[in-house]
């Protein structure tokens, strides 16, 4: 299978995974809420969230593991790949022990003394905390096996196991309704069992398919430990500054404007997460190729690949962005009964932020490939924290609550500019090509499609007919512009050939 076909197939599998897991999640959330009741459902979420705070440490270690596995797999060095796997497993075991110690000391103390729990549910709360701790530990130990599957670009396996996990949770929900026992305790137990089953499948698959790479051997090379810790350490710094930025904005909004504005931001974040996942699926499929091309020092191909990555991210996002952006007020009215003030404005600003991140994501992966994460994390962290500090000063002067979101956009643009100069230094990245082959055609597509679609939008009053009409026209115009302006001549030739083959197959079946 060629690289492009593999990426396309992997992306489709990830979208299938996303679609099924979202549908199952929406259904199970509703059933769990009814089965557990509002109080127990809230209790489960708040206690699970406490032990889940360590997830950013696990995420940073996972990124480091993924980067080095992709790198050495690209070089075809399976001995070093095995050492990376073994070293990562040691780190994950140590992190699991740390989580267990913190959970059984500080965690239990916090649950018993600081959470607002009804007296008759304290025992159940302790059950939830213990099993939530086990669930987090299981997910931590799963990381090296998960990374090995993604490094080998077996997204179909990753998708199937994720879908199985969603189905297991669906089964758990229905079992809860049939067994006469404390539902909250039972739910905590079954979630751990479901997580354990999926982790075992990851392990057995890797042991069977990648026996040499996943065979644990105690690694004595200090260089590998140092490389993984250095990379992950700076990632932890970057992740921490990002969390401080996000939570800092949330706290500032609460202090200056109250919980209603926090609710508006929460809705905006939900919409943003859906769009983020849309792009993330493509990026996950692209990431291994970016790091492998760098490891093989094929910088010219890497530059071309990054250009295509920018375009694919934007094209996919723009199809959904424009109609949703225009019709967002009507969509919110269909979705929500009571819409908090500023929700519409926050949603639109955050959607623009996600649009810019279409171009930032490939750059971040490019920097991951280079592996020198000290200055990128320091610079991006400074951009984000300065945006929060400036927002605080302006709030004191009486400015509106949308200010942090605007500054966040400028912070991301600043990060993108820094990332490009960083890559120009290390992989001879061409900023001129980005301006000519990406930014210029993208700007034309945005301008022309926005003018045409907006003209239709303002000619029709709020209705389902307008929503459908705007969506159809937007997607049709965007598709034409992408075909004639967005893609290269070589890509148009490939598209034409594929369309001809498809039409021939249709005629044969007729």
Secondary structure, 3 states (H helix, E strand, C coil): CCHHHHHHHHHHHHHHHHHHHHHHHHHHHHHHHHHHCHHHHHHHHHHHHHHHHHHHHHHHHHHHHHHHHHHHHHHCCHHHHHHHHHHHHHHHHHHHHHHHHHHHHHHHHHHHHHCCCCHHHHHHHHHHHHHHHHHHHHHHHCHHHHHHHHHCCCHHHHHHHHHHHHHHHHHHHHHHCCCCCCHHHHHHHHHHHHHHHHHHHHHHHHHHHCCCCCCCCCCCCHHHHHHHHHHHHHHHHHHHHHHHHHHHHHHHHHHHHCHHHHHHHHHHHHHHHHHHHHHHHHHHHHHHHHHHHHHCCCHHHHHHHHHHHHHHHHHHHHHHHHHHHHHHHHHHHHHCCCCCCCHHHHHHHHHHHHHHHHHHHHHHHHHHHHCCCHHHHHHHHHHHHHHHHHHHHHHHCCCCCCHHHHHHHHHHHHHHHHHHHHHHHHHCCCHHHHHHHHHHHHHHHHHHHHHHHHHHHHHCCCCHHHHHHHHHHHHHHHHHHHHHHHCCHHHHHHHHHHHHHHHHHHHHHC
